[in-house]
Amino acid sequence: MKDPSISSSNMAVSTEVILNNQFNSEENPFAEYMWMENEEEFNRQVEEELWEEEFIEHCFQEMLEEEEQREWFIPSRDLPSQTVSQLQEQISLLVLDGDLHADADFDVVVNSSLNPNAKEFTPGIQKHVM
């Protein structure tokens, strides 16, 4: 793979040469053929770009093949039928209505002895001051 910084600087030089040659075409009768002076550099750049495009396409194809080969977890297929029914039963027992517990939560907040201005606890960082 090529270094993008090298490619962009070379491309800028080539573009600059081409633009300069276009403006100098009135002064120099051979100006339209001046690009041949840098033909090898231009060919190298084009070849690098083609290799990069081919590499990206190859990586993309590999990614698609990996995705097709991956077995996805499907509960109805991969779990025993008892487990699926148990999960459905547990899900049906969940209560999603927050209004039932709003009064209880408010009482807990009002009667709490926690300091709301305390620093946030970060696990793994121990700073004990005695």
KOLRO-439390 format. One record per residue: residue number from 1; residue in one letter; x, y, z of N, C-alpha, C in turn. Coordinates in pm, whole numbers. Each point is the difference from the previous one (the first is absolute). Example, Ala and Ser with C-alpha at 12.3 -4.5 7.8 and 13.67 -1.06 7.14 Angstrom:
BEGIN
num	residu	n.c1	n.c2	n.c3	ca.c1	ca.c2	ca.c3	c.c1	c.c2	c.c3
1	A	1319	-569	780	-89	119	0	90	120	0
2	S	-35	105	-72	82	119	6	-77	109	73
END
This chain:
BEGIN
num	residu	n.c1	n.c2	n.c3	ca.c1	ca.c2	ca.c3	c.c1	c.c2	c.c3
1	M	85	-118	0	-85	118	0	89	124	0
2	K	-47	103	-61	83	119	-14	-31	101	109
3	D	94	90	18	-16	106	98	-80	112	-63
4	P	-119	34	59	-85	103	-61	66	137	-11
5	S	91	32	92	63	131	-5	91	12	-122
6	I	66	-110	-36	87	2	-117	-85	18	-125
7	S	-108	-74	-7	-86	4	-118	-59	140	-21
8	S	-47	62	106	-62	131	-15	101	106	-42
9	S	122	-8	53	100	99	-40	41	-21	-145
10	N	14	-127	-43	35	-28	-138	-112	43	-94
11	M	-123	-24	41	-114	38	-83	-6	151	-13
12	A	33	71	107	-1	146	-6	107	50	-96
13	V	117	-64	2	107	39	-91	-42	-26	-143
14	S	-60	-118	-26	-43	-32	-137	-106	96	-48
15	T	-96	32	87	-106	94	-37	59	136	-29
16	E	97	40	82	64	129	-19	74	4	-133
17	V	71	-108	-33	74	-7	-126	-96	9	-117
18	I	-111	-75	8	-99	1	-108	-60	139	-17
19	L	-37	64	112	-59	134	-8	100	101	-55
20	N	124	-9	46	104	93	-50	21	-21	-148
21	N	-3	-124	-45	20	-29	-142	-117	53	-84
22	Q	-120	-3	55	-115	51	-74	10	152	-18
23	F	49	69	101	11	145	-9	117	42	-90
24	N	101	-86	-8	117	34	-80	-14	-48	-144
25	S	-114	-52	-38	-15	-56	-134	13	106	-108
26	E	-37	125	29	14	105	-100	147	35	-23
27	E	82	-7	104	141	38	-10	83	-111	-64
28	N	-29	-125	36	82	-112	-46	-84	-89	-92
29	P	41	-21	-123	-81	-82	-91	-5	-147	41
30	F	94	-44	84	2	-139	43	-59	-17	141
31	A	-70	100	48	-51	-3	137	-97	-115	24
32	E	-79	-35	-101	-96	-109	21	68	-135	14
33	Y	127	-9	-37	74	-126	14	91	-2	124
34	M	-4	107	78	87	9	117	-38	-101	108
35	W	-122	-50	-1	-40	-99	100	84	-127	-14
36	M	56	-21	-119	82	-120	-23	128	4	83
37	E	39	119	39	120	14	83	-19	-75	132
38	N	-120	4	53	-30	-67	127	-87	-124	-20
39	E	11	-61	-115	-85	-114	-33	21	-117	96
40	E	126	-28	35	29	-111	89	-62	22	138
41	E	10	122	51	-60	32	130	-152	-12	-6
42	F	-58	49	-109	-144	-9	-17	-44	-146	-7
43	N	72	-81	-78	-34	-142	-11	12	-70	135
44	R	101	35	78	18	-60	133	-118	36	91
45	Q	-42	126	-5	-113	43	82	-128	-74	-38
46	V	-24	-10	-128	-120	-69	-47	4	-146	41
47	E	116	-61	-12	15	-141	38	-25	-18	150
48	E	54	89	82	-22	-6	145	-149	13	32
49	E	-67	93	-67	-144	19	24	-78	-125	-39
50	L	37	-62	-111	-68	-123	-42	24	-113	99
51	W	126	-12	48	28	-103	100	-80	25	128
52	E	-10	126	41	-75	33	122	-148	-32	-18
53	E	-57	34	-115	-140	-32	-26	-23	-151	1
54	E	94	-73	-60	-11	-146	-2	9	-58	142
55	F	89	56	80	16	-45	139	-128	26	80
56	I	-56	118	-15	-124	34	71	-113	-92	-44
57	E	-10	-25	-129	-104	-90	-51	19	-141	56
58	H	125	-45	6	29	-132	56	-41	-8	147
59	C	34	103	78	-37	3	142	-152	0	16
60	F	-67	76	-84	-145	8	6	-63	-136	-29
61	Q	54	-71	-102	-51	-132	-34	23	-99	114
62	E	118	7	63	27	-88	114	-97	27	114
63	M	-29	127	25	-94	36	106	-138	-57	-29
64	L	-45	10	-125	-131	-54	-38	-2	-152	15
65	E	108	-67	-39	6	-146	14	-4	-41	146
66	E	73	72	86	-3	-31	143	-140	17	56
67	E	-67	105	-43	-135	26	50	-96	-110	-45
68	E	16	-48	-123	-87	-106	-50	26	-131	73
69	Q	125	-26	38	35	-126	65	-36	-1	148
70	R	-11	116	60	-29	7	143	-140	-53	26
71	E	-9	-85	100	-131	-51	39	-59	95	102
72	W	-116	49	-30	-68	91	90	-79	-78	102
73	F	-8	52	120	-75	-62	108	-147	32	-18
74	I	-80	-105	-18	-145	15	-13	-62	-80	113
75	P	-61	68	99	-50	-70	119	-96	-114	-32
76	S	-93	22	-91	-98	-104	-29	66	-124	-59
77	R	113	17	-65	69	-114	-61	107	-57	93
78	D	74	89	68	117	-43	74	-26	-38	146
79	L	-108	49	58	-32	-34	138	-102	-114	2
80	P	6	-85	103	-103	-103	12	-137	66	17
81	S	-104	-70	-42	-134	60	2	-45	40	141
82	Q	44	-73	101	-36	36	138	57	136	37
83	T	123	23	-36	65	125	35	-69	118	-67
84	V	-39	-13	-125	-67	107	-72	-132	33	68
85	S	-75	-101	36	-130	25	65	21	63	137
86	Q	104	-42	72	28	61	131	37	147	-16
87	L	80	33	-101	36	139	-24	-122	84	-35
88	Q	-88	-54	-82	-122	72	-36	-87	23	122
89	E	-4	-99	89	-79	13	122	58	109	90
90	Q	132	1	15	65	101	83	-19	140	-58
91	I	7	12	-130	-20	130	-64	-143	49	22
92	S	-94	-91	-7	-140	41	19	-26	46	143
93	L	80	-45	96	-18	40	139	59	137	31
94	L	85	50	-89	59	131	23	-105	109	-8
95	V	9	95	93	-92	113	-1	76	121	-52
96	L	-51	57	-108	68	114	-59	-63	133	39
97	D	-104	-3	78	-70	121	40	74	63	118
98	G	61	117	-20	79	66	104	-86	74	101
99	D	-126	26	-28	-84	76	92	-29	-76	128
100	L	2	-131	-4	-29	-79	119	105	20	107
101	H	122	24	-40	110	11	95	46	143	20
102	A	-63	97	-62	44	139	8	-11	54	142
103	D	-109	-30	71	-16	48	137	103	-62	92
104	A	26	-129	-16	97	-69	84	140	57	-26
105	D	33	27	-124	131	57	-33	15	140	58
106	F	-106	79	-5	4	135	55	24	-5	151
107	D	-65	-93	70	19	-14	145	144	-37	33
108	V	59	-87	-80	139	-40	23	92	120	-17
109	V	-24	81	-100	85	118	-24	-15	101	113
110	V	-120	25	44	-24	99	105	60	-45	132
111	N	-10	-127	32	47	-51	129	145	-49	-6
112	S	69	22	-109	137	-48	-16	97	80	86
113	S	102	-69	50	104	68	77	127	16	-82
114	L	-8	-25	-132	116	15	-88	26	147	-30
115	N	125	33	-21	40	137	-30	-7	21	-152
116	P	-91	84	-49	-10	21	-145	120	76	-57
117	N	79	65	86	117	75	-45	129	-81	8
118	A	-10	-127	34	118	-84	13	62	-25	-138
119	K	133	-26	0	68	-31	-125	-49	-135	-51
120	E	6	-15	-131	-44	-124	-63	99	-111	30
121	F	-52	-118	33	84	-116	29	53	-57	-131
122	T	133	-21	-2	62	-61	-116	69	-128	46
123	P	-50	-115	-43	61	-126	45	144	-13	-50
124	G	83	-60	83	138	-24	-39	96	109	41
125	I	-50	115	39	85	111	44	-17	12	150
126	Q	111	-23	70	-8	5	146	80	118	51
127	K	-69	96	56	63	116	62	-54	9	141
128	H	75	-54	93	-43	3	139	73	111	73
129	V	-75	85	62	59	109	76	-38	-21	146
130	M	101	-5	86	-27	-19	144	53	116	78
END
